[in-house]
Amino acid sequence: MTAGSGRATTLPAAAETLLTSLPDIESDLALAHRLADAAAAETLPRFRAVDLVADNKAQDGFDPVTAADKAAEAAIRAVLAKERPDDAVFGEEEARRPGRSGRTWVIDPIDGTRGFVSGIPLWTTLIALDDGIRGVLGVVDQPYIGERFVGCLIGPTGAQLHRGGLPATIATRRAERLSDATLMTTDPALFSEVETPRFEAVRTACRLTRYGADGYGYALLAAGQIDLVIESGLSAYDIAAPKVVVEAAGGVVTGWTGGDCRWGGQVLAAATPRLHAQALAMLTG
């Protein structure tokens, strides 16, 4: 019987079997940790390696991909193929794998490959689980410095930072004014001609602006170190995991017009609803 309906609802046999066979969130969380571990086993030996080769997959400009990107995604997919064969997989380096469960694992084996090939330890592995309605689980993992940020919007986990194997609860800080806020973006050159003055309006209103952290910036937001992240041109695998982690920590993440951004595009992430509203008004124009 559906809740509050007062009448019984009969599901098709296949759908009923699927619903009863779906894993619980604790099982999904444990799996997400194993996925991050599998990726780290491929990325860490290659980070700062003298023989690392970066190929360019962009027709215009430089969009690097390395053996570490490809091996890490392959490792994640191998685990998912064995443990979640009915779930879809959407990653950066390989074709999307369709599923039957209505759930999708969204993965970026190395978010910040430009930083990776430059030896900067701010790249991350991003892992998210989307239930078809919203993202419910996210991991932002930086294995070189040993920080794993985990967010879950179902159950008691909330947002945590795992360091040295020990979890600690994290939360966004309670900034209420742009004049007190620290803003981050990966690269202001990535904004379009129309977007640039809108970003600049927010940047000018903020106390401090920093650049170049890619997905790690969202982790800093979730951990209460900064207050805003503004980006554009993102793919789903860039934002799916960070969005969950920030929201689980108490923040707000939307597109520049206030809509759902979990499949990419323009992104505004803020520590508080009030701060989000102030920045959104400037970005909307």
Solvent accessible surface area in square Angstrom, and as a share of the most:
residue,aa,sasa,rsa
1,M,162,0.72
2,T,69,0.40
3,A,110,0.85
4,G,91,0.87
5,S,48,0.31
6,G,67,0.65
7,R,163,0.60
8,A,76,0.59
9,T,64,0.37
10,T,127,0.74
11,L,73,0.36
12,P,91,0.57
13,A,82,0.64
14,A,82,0.64
15,A,37,0.29
16,E,90,0.40
17,T,90,0.53
18,L,48,0.24
19,L,102,0.51
20,T,109,0.64
21,S,75,0.49
22,L,59,0.30
23,P,42,0.27
24,D,93,0.48
25,I,28,0.14
26,E,95,0.42
27,S,44,0.28
28,D,2,0.01
29,L,13,0.07
30,A,45,0.35
31,L,0,0.00
32,A,0,0.00
33,H,45,0.20
34,R,106,0.39
35,L,0,0.00
36,A,0,0.00
37,D,78,0.40
38,A,24,0.19
39,A,0,0.00
40,A,14,0.11
41,A,68,0.53
42,E,50,0.22
43,T,0,0.00
44,L,66,0.33
45,P,95,0.60
46,R,74,0.27
47,F,13,0.06
48,R,127,0.46
49,A,35,0.27
50,V,158,0.91
51,D,112,0.58
52,L,44,0.22
53,V,103,0.59
54,A,37,0.29
55,D,79,0.41
56,N,73,0.38
57,K,85,0.36
58,A,32,0.24
59,Q,196,0.87
60,D,135,0.70
61,G,57,0.55
62,F,100,0.42
63,D,46,0.24
64,P,4,0.02
65,V,11,0.06
66,T,3,0.02
67,A,58,0.45
68,A,0,0.00
69,D,1,0.00
70,K,106,0.45
71,A,24,0.19
72,A,0,0.00
73,E,0,0.00
74,A,46,0.36
75,A,22,0.17
76,I,0,0.00
77,R,28,0.10
78,A,65,0.51
79,V,36,0.20
80,L,0,0.00
81,A,55,0.43
82,K,172,0.73
83,E,61,0.27
84,R,27,0.10
85,P,85,0.53
86,D,44,0.23
87,D,4,0.02
88,A,8,0.07
89,V,0,0.00
90,F,50,0.21
91,G,5,0.05
92,E,48,0.22
93,E,41,0.18
94,E,78,0.35
95,A,88,0.68
96,R,126,0.46
97,R,56,0.20
98,P,109,0.69
99,G,36,0.35
100,R,186,0.68
101,S,14,0.09
102,G,53,0.51
103,R,21,0.08
104,T,12,0.07
105,W,0,0.00
106,V,2,0.01
107,I,0,0.00
108,D,2,0.01
109,P,0,0.00
110,I,2,0.01
111,D,11,0.06
112,G,12,0.12
113,T,16,0.09
114,R,134,0.49
115,G,13,0.13
116,F,0,0.00
117,V,50,0.29
118,S,74,0.48
119,G,16,0.16
120,I,83,0.42
121,P,35,0.22
122,L,59,0.29
123,W,2,0.01
124,T,0,0.00
125,T,1,0.01
126,L,1,0.01
127,I,0,0.00
128,A,1,0.01
129,L,1,0.00
130,D,7,0.04
131,D,53,0.28
132,G,50,0.48
133,I,141,0.71
134,R,106,0.39
135,G,12,0.12
136,V,4,0.02
137,L,0,0.00
138,G,0,0.00
139,V,0,0.00
140,V,0,0.00
141,D,4,0.02
142,Q,0,0.00
143,P,23,0.14
144,Y,101,0.38
145,I,74,0.37
146,G,36,0.34
147,E,24,0.11
148,R,35,0.13
149,F,4,0.02
150,V,1,0.00
151,G,0,0.00
152,C,4,0.02
153,L,48,0.24
154,I,72,0.37
155,G,53,0.51
156,P,127,0.80
157,T,27,0.16
158,G,24,0.23
159,A,2,0.02
160,Q,37,0.17
161,L,18,0.09
162,H,36,0.16
163,R,130,0.47
164,G,77,0.74
165,G,67,0.64
166,L,135,0.67
167,P,74,0.47
168,A,58,0.45
169,T,115,0.67
170,I,21,0.11
171,A,61,0.47
172,T,7,0.04
173,R,84,0.31
174,R,136,0.50
175,A,15,0.12
176,E,67,0.30
177,R,140,0.51
178,L,10,0.05
179,S,65,0.42
180,D,54,0.28
181,A,0,0.00
182,T,8,0.05
183,L,0,0.00
184,M,15,0.07
185,T,4,0.02
186,T,29,0.17
187,D,57,0.30
188,P,51,0.32
189,A,85,0.66
190,L,106,0.53
191,F,16,0.07
192,S,55,0.36
193,E,160,0.72
194,V,97,0.56
195,E,22,0.10
196,T,53,0.31
197,P,80,0.50
198,R,87,0.32
199,F,1,0.00
200,E,56,0.25
201,A,43,0.34
202,V,0,0.00
203,R,82,0.30
204,T,99,0.58
205,A,34,0.26
206,C,14,0.08
207,R,157,0.57
208,L,85,0.42
209,T,19,0.11
210,R,135,0.49
211,Y,102,0.39
212,G,37,0.35
213,A,4,0.03
214,D,39,0.20
215,G,3,0.03
216,Y,20,0.07
217,G,1,0.01
218,Y,3,0.01
219,A,0,0.00
220,L,39,0.19
221,L,0,0.00
222,A,0,0.00
223,A,25,0.19
224,G,14,0.14
225,Q,109,0.49
226,I,11,0.05
227,D,0,0.00
228,L,0,0.00
229,V,2,0.01
230,I,0,0.00
231,E,10,0.04
232,S,15,0.09
233,G,68,0.66
234,L,34,0.17
235,S,40,0.26
236,A,5,0.04
237,Y,38,0.15
238,D,29,0.15
239,I,0,0.00
240,A,11,0.08
241,A,1,0.01
242,P,0,0.00
243,K,25,0.11
244,V,2,0.01
245,V,0,0.00
246,V,0,0.00
247,E,48,0.22
248,A,22,0.17
249,A,7,0.05
250,G,38,0.37
251,G,10,0.09
252,V,37,0.21
253,V,5,0.03
254,T,21,0.12
255,G,10,0.09
256,W,5,0.02
257,T,115,0.67
258,G,35,0.33
259,G,38,0.37
260,D,95,0.49
261,C,3,0.02
262,R,32,0.12
263,W,114,0.40
264,G,17,0.17
265,G,31,0.30
266,Q,60,0.26
267,V,0,0.00
268,L,0,0.00
269,A,0,0.00
270,A,0,0.00
271,A,0,0.00
272,T,2,0.01
273,P,87,0.55
274,R,145,0.53
275,L,0,0.00
276,H,14,0.06
277,A,57,0.45
278,Q,53,0.24
279,A,0,0.00
280,L,36,0.18
281,A,69,0.53
282,M,71,0.32
283,L,0,0.00
284,T,71,0.41
285,G,91,0.88
